[in-house]
C-alpha cells in the first residue's frame, strides 16, 4: 500500500528508489565479478607454480618460501569471501540509507536505534566479534594456512581448515581440534621458511674428540637429499653425561623433513664411526 502511494503521489521519489536499487544490484554484480576474477587469476598462478615445483629450479625457489600454490589459493579464496561479504554489507547499508532519504524518512532516529542495537549486540557477542576480527587479521597477515603444521599451546597438528571464526587442526594421533581464533594468543608455525634438523651423536668418553669430529665432518657434509638446503655441519661437543660424550650435528632443511634427515644423519654417522672403530657411549 505504501509503495502504491509513493508511486502515485511521488513519481520522482519512485524513480529515485528504482535507480538506487538498480545501482546497488549492478554494484554488487560488479564487485562479485571482480572478486571472482581475482580468485581465478590466483588459481591460474597457483597451477603454474605447482607445475614449476615439479622442476629442480622450482624446488630451489620453494625452499626460500617464495612458492606456495596451495597456500596462496586457500588464502585467495578466504580473502575473496571476506571481501564479498564486506562489500555486500556496505552496498546494502548505503542503498537503504539512500532509499530512506528519498522517502523523507528521518534518519536520526533510525541511526540512533541502529546504534543502540549495535551496542547491545556487541555486548552480547563480544567473543564472536573477537573471533571474527582475529580471523581477519590472521588471513590478511598470512600467519598460517591449510597444510601448515603449527603449535598452539599444548596442541601441535596440521591445519585442515581456516575460517574467520575457527581453525581446525588434526594432531599426530588423528584427533581433530577446533580452536577459536580469538583465543589464539601465541602460535608457532613449523612449516614456514626453513627449519633445523639436529642430532646428538653419542661416543665413549675415552675416544679422541678431535678425531671423532674429523670423521663426522668427512662423512656428513656429502649427504644429498631434496630437503637439504645447506651441507650438514658438525658443531662439536654438545654435552658430557657420565661416560658418554654427545657431539652435535645439524642441517638446515625444508620444514617437515626434520625426522627423516635426523635418521639419515644418525645412520651415516654410525656407519662412519663403526668403520673407524669408534666406540659408542654407554
N, C-alpha and C positions, 0 to 999 in steps of 0.2 A: 504493500500500500504506500509506504514511504517512497519507494523507488518510482512508482507511478506518479506520485505528486511532484517529485523532483523533475521527472521528465516532462510533465505537463506545464509546470509553472516556471521552471528554471532550465530551459534547454541549454543555455550556456554552461550551467553547472554540470548537467548531464554529460555534455561534451567533454568538459574538463576531467570528469571522473573516468569516462571511457578512455580518453587519451592516457591518463595516468595508469590505468590498468594495462593498456596495450604496451606502454613503455616499460612497465615493470616486467611483463611477460617476456618482451624482447630482450631486456637486460639480463633476465635470469637465463634465457636461452643462450645469449652470447657468452655469459660467464661460464655456463656449463660446457659449451663447445671449446672455449679457450682452455679450461682446465683439462678437458679430455685430450686435447691436442698435446698439452704439456706432458701428461702421463704417457700418452702414446709415444711421444718423442723419447721419453725416458726408457720405455720398453725397447725401442729400437737401439738406443745406445747400450742398454744392458745386454741385449742379444749380441751386439757387435763386440762388446768387451768379453762376453763369455766365450766367443769364438777366439778372441785374442789370447785368452787364458790357456787355450789348448796348445799354444806355441811356447817355446822356451823363453822368448823375449817377453811374452805376456806374463809368464810366471815370475820373471825377474821384476817386472813392474808391480805385480801384485804383492811382492814382498815388501814393497815400500808403503803399502796401504793405499796406493793410488787407484786401484781397481777393486770393485766390489759390486758386481752386477746385481746379484740377488738383493743385497742390502739397499742399493740405490733404487731398485724397482719398488721394494716394500716401502721405503721412505717416501717415494714419489706418490704412491697410492694413498698413504696415510695423509700426507700434506694436501693432496688433491681433495680428499673427502673433507678435511678440515676447512680448506678454503671455500669449498662449495657450500658447506653449512653456514659459515660466517657470511658469505655473500647473500645467501637466501634470506637470512635474518635481517641484514641491512636493507635489502631491497624491499622486503615486506614492511618494515618499520617506516621507511621513507614514503612508500606508497600509501600506507594507512594514514600517516600524518598529512599527506597532500590531499587525500580524499576528505579528511575531517575539516581541513582548512577550506576546501571548495564548498562544502555544505554549511560553512559558517558555524561549525561546532566549536565551542570554546575549548581551546587546547589546554589551558592552565589546569582545570580540574582533572582532565584526563591524565596529564603528565604527573600531577600530584598523586593521583590514585595509583598510577603505574609505579611511581617512586616508592610509595608506602608498601605496595605489594612486593616490589623487588627486594626491599629491605627485609620484609617478613620471610620471603622465600630464601633469601641469603642466610638469615639466621638459622633457618630450619635445614638448610642443605650445605652447611659450611664444608663438611668433609667431601661432598660430591664436587663442589666448586674447586676445592683444593686439589682433588684428584685430577680434574679436567685441566686446570692450569698447569699442574706438574707434567701431565701428559703432553700438553702443547710444547712446553719448553724441552722436554726430553726428545720429542720428534724433531723439533726445529734445530736443536743443538747436536742431533745425531749421537747421543750418548751411547746407545746400543741399538741393535736391530735384530731381526729374526735370524736365527742361526748362530748368534754370538753366545759365548759361554761367559756368564757373569756370576759374581758372588754378591749377594745381598744379605747382610747379617750372617747367619749361620747356614744359609742356603746357597748352594752352588749348583747351577744347572744351565741347560741350553734354552735360549729364548725361543718359544714356539709362536707366540703372538704378542703384538704390541698394539694396544688401543689407547685412546685418550684417557680411559679410566683405570684399566688394569694391565698388568704384564703377566703373561703365563710362562712359567718355567717348568722344565722336566729335568729332575736331578738324575744322578747316576743309577739310582735304583728304579727309575721309571715312574717315580711319584710326581704328580703334577702339582705345582704350587701356583696359587693366584695371589699376586702382590698388588695392592693398591698403589698407584703411582704417587699419591700424596704422602704415603708412609715410607717411601724410599728416600732416605736421607743421605746415605753413602753407599756406593756400589763400586765394585772392581770389575772392569771389562778385561777378560782374559783372551780376547780374540782380536783386539785392535793392534795394528803395528807389528811388533815383533816380541819375542819372549826369550828367556834364557833357560836352557836345559843344563843342569849341573849334576855332577855325581861326586861322591867322596869314595875314593878307592882305598881300601884297607891293605896295608902291608905290615909285616912284622917290624917291631921297634928296632931290632938289631940290624935291619937292612940299611945299606948306604942310601940316604935320601936323595943325594945328588944323582947317583946312578939310576935310581928308580924314576926320578923326574925326567932324566935324559931319555930313558927307554919310552916313557909315555909320550914325550914330545916328538919322538920319532914315529910312534905308532898312531897317535890320534889325529894330528893335523891332516894327513892324506885322506881322511874319511870323506866320502862323497854321498850326498843324498839330496833329493829335490828340496827338502825343507831346511837344509843348512844354508844360512846366509853368510857366515864367515867361518874360517877354519877354526876347529876346536882349539882351545887354549888350556894349558896345564898351569894353574896358578901357583901351586906349591902346597906346603903342608897347611892343612886346614885345622886339624886338632890332633891331640895325642890322648888316647884313652887306654890306660893300663899298658899292655904290651903291644898295642896297635897304633900305628900312625896312619892318619887319613889324609890323602892327597886329593885336593880339589881340582876337577877339570870341568870346563863348561864350554857351551857353544851357543851362539845366537841363532835363533831359528824362527820359522813361521809359528804363529800361535796354534796351539792344539797338537803340536808334534813333539812335545817335551818327553812324554813317556817312551815313545818309540826311539828317540835319539839317546835317551838315558840308557836304555837296554843295549843299543848299538855300541855306545862308548864303553860300557862295562864289559861286554863280550870281547871287544877289541883289546881293551886293557888287559883282561885276564889272559887272553891268548899270548899277548906280547910278554907279559910278566912270567907266564909259565915257560915260554920258550927261553927266557933269560935266566931261569932258575930262581926267581924271586919268590920268597915265601909270603903268603898272605898273613893277615893279622889273626890274633886269637880272640 
